[in-house]
Amino acid sequence: MSMSKTILVVDDEEDVRELLAHYLRRAGHDVVGAKSGQEGLSFLRLQSFDCVITDIAMPDTSGQDLIKAIKAGNKVPPKIIVLSAYSDMLEEDPCIKSADKLVSKPVDLKSFVKDVNKFLGVV
């Protein structure tokens, strides 16, 4: 099993997106950052990813819409991690439940990367 995974980080907050990408790259992953759900969908059409980390509240395409598109468009969808400041309110959302993991913002970046590695089977 490869230790490096291909990860798409979708978040409209540039500093959050860049910090996550930076820490995941330092852990050895190939990371693509998307500033919107639409941009994330464009990247998903161009290449395959092992994991998608997405925010929910975004201006053009919500995280829920992104999750639905990923699930509909892939026989074997990438793992989906939802990252949200509103995780308490989202726990019962059926779309969010269809994701593989829900993580509350703010995150401790070092432990988040460890969790992602464990979740993706990279230890």
Beta strands, then each sheet from edge to edge (+ up, - down):
strand 1: 6-10
strand 2: 30-34
strand 3: 51-54
strand 4: 79-84
strand 5: 101-104
sheet 1: 2+ 1+ 3+ 4+ 5+
end
